[in-house]
């Protein structure tokens, strides 16, 4: 049965029926429930009391519960909640104060009541009123079934978590041992915004991102991350612990930002869970655990929650470097520095149905293409280039593409009016699909020339490139050779370095595909990241240091393999020139290939 859209069982109904008589007042009802179960202000208004009495007196038809999953609401089941509390108890944690900032249906609170014997006060905050009621009903049900257990003072508050004054709790109970526990929403601020949710923090740039980073996505933070950091900041000076169930990315972000924030947390753990089993969702999640009021720590031990005798991984900060596996990083840290070449992202146009083409008919017949709208197109060859996507970067060497793209600019912001006179067929085609370009939603195209693209520059037109997919978890670099005497482009899911000399490109390829480089990248990248490889990651590869430490015989052997397999016929005659090209000039970073 449901009351106020919250589940309630017969035992709790019988209690209300027996104890909330017709003549009992609102104040008397609250006092009675407080005396019996420790719950403060069970009813907020007299109208709630009256409604409850009316519902109990008549048959009540259940109302289907709305799907809260779209709000990132994945309720912790009873079994997992109990295992989490038992895990904390096994660490001899015995809180006096428990705070759950998004308490949901109260499963963590019930598990805490069952297993912690010294709790004096419990504070639960929840924005969804049916869950507030269900938590209160569940608490009553627990105490009715366990009348002799400790009954702390309990406050379950219907409130937006971002409006609740947690600082008052920290101030009032500053000398007590506290446990912060919960499962905050697994959703971003932009997602909640699109759902018109009111459960959002005030618009603040809490990570101090630049305007450009905010525009390109870094300003879109996880709500659970915001809540977790808020709790740490508020309660870091109290003795106690925090344990939140959050996405893996949240834990990584917290450890990364800890180098700057230096919150007073230590003994940091990531206890990995099976989200599919526990919540039936394909999201990588874990329990984030730390000790409060401690000397700041900057690394995190990773465990399997179901078999957590030994940590199988430690990630975090080593000096001023953030790494995904501290133990393996130590063996390759000598190449962690600054890449002498600038890694670039491929081109971005957000109009694939128009801009991306495939050749049709005779491959030797220039100008005949079909676009993503299945339209046959005849274009001048001048602005058409082969293009590779992440899924294409499977081989070690590539000189043919399956797709082509129209490159309207040689650098970002270049005027495109020249196309009308120099490439009339191409202009006619682009003009015919003006609506597709106008539909591009990204703010980067606002007030830019018509048919603008991004991720384009001198580096895009280098004849030889070394590239890697940013999306795939494949630790493998690819050499890109010209096609029909024209440089090949890559899309914005790829990262590349461009070269004028094929030898320099091949030398770089061998270095980047070396065991040392691979092991280094594995020690600084995270397998659950949206993009395994980013510019920031790739710029950490000190190719000069790697080149100076590589065995010359091994280098020659790798070059011989490439020559034989791909008919390259290259030598090491330019190796010294390659080394010299990477050496810094006036202590500045090389941009000759930028």
Secondary structure, DSSP 8 states (H G I E B T S, - for coil): -EETTEE--HHHHHHHHHHS-TT--HHHHHHHHHHHH-BS-S-SSHHHHHHHHHHHTS---------GGGGT-----HHHHHHHHHHHHHTT---SEEEETT-TT-HHHHHHHHH-S---EEEEEES-HHHHHHHHHHHHHHHHH-TTS---EEEEEES-TTTS-HHHHHHHTTTS-EEEEE-----BHHHHHHTT-S----S--TT---HHHHHTTTT--BHHHHHHHHHHHHHTTSSEEEEEEEEHHHHHHHHHHHHHH--SEEEEEEEE--HHHHHS----EEEEEEEESS----EEEEEETTS-SS--EEEEEETTEEES-HHHHTTTGGGBS--SS--EE-BB-S-HHHHEEEE-S-TTSTTEEEETTS-EEE--STTEEEEE-GGGTTSSEE---SEEEE---SSTT---THHHHH-HHHHHHHHHTHHHHHT---GGGTT--TT--BS-SGGGG-SEEEEEESSS-----EEE--BTTB--EEBTTEEEEEESSHHHHHHHHHHHTSHHHHHHHHHH--TTSSSS--HHHHTTB-HHHHHHHS-HHHHHHHHHHHHHHHT----STTHHHHHHHHS-BTTB---TT-
